[in-house]
Amino acid sequence: MPAVTIRNLSEEAHRALKVRAARHGRSTEAEMRAILEGAVRPAQRVRLGTALSRLSRKAGLTNADFEGLDQVRDIKPAEPLSFE
């Protein structure tokens, strides 16, 4: 698992972090992990699979539509492009 070092954190920020961690009943390190996870992976983020599923339902597509595509698609591998 990756490790991160935070340099030049002000004393005030470190103290506030320790207080916040104590309020949440966890270590300062665990609090920093929670803050970072929440910042980069918000709970309300749009997930690609969910968005595509919602879009296909809105367009009225069914599993039968996708099965039909599988039956007619070309399964031969594509030829690589030649730039010569």
N, C-alpha and C positions, 0 to 999 in steps of 0.2 A: 504494500500500500504506500502511495506517495506521502512524503512528509513535506511540510511547508514551514519555512522560518519567516517570521515577520520582524523586520528590523525597524528601529527608530519609532516605535509606538510610544506615544506620549504617556507620561505617568497618569494623567487624568483619564485617558482612554483605557489604560490597563486597569486602573482602579474601578472604573465604571463597568468594565467587563467582568471583573471579579464579583461585584455587587449583583450584576444581572445573573451571573451563573449561580450565585447563592440563592437568589430568588427562585430560580428554576430547579434548584436542588441537584445541580451537576457541577462538574469540575470546570475550570476556566477553559481548558482545552476542549471539552465536550461542548461548551457554549459557543466557542469559536467555530467548531464544526457545524453546529446547528445554524449559526448565522450565515456561514458560507453556503451551506446546502440550500437554505431558504432563498438566498440571493440569486444563485445560479440555476436552481431547479424549483421555481415557484409552482405551487400546487395547481394553479389555474392555467398553466401553460397549455397550448394547443398541441395535441399529440397527432402525428401524421396519420396513423391508422384510423383513429377516431374521426378525424376530419374527412378522410377519403370515404369512410363508411357512411358518414352523414350525408356527404355530397351525392354518393350513388343512390342512397335511399330517396333523397330529394328529387333526383332525376328519374326515379321509378325503376331502377335496375334491379333485377332479381338474380338469384344463383343460376337460373336457367340461361340468362343472358351471357354470363361468364362461361358456362359450360359450352354454349354454342361457339363462343370465340375459341375455346380450346380445341374444338373439333375441326375448325377450318384454318387454324394458324399453321404456318410453315414451320416444321420442326427441324429442318435442315439448318445447320449452323451457318451463320453469315460469313460471307467471304471477306477477308480483311482488305482494306483499301490499299491501293498501290499508288504511290506518289511519284512514280517514275515516268 
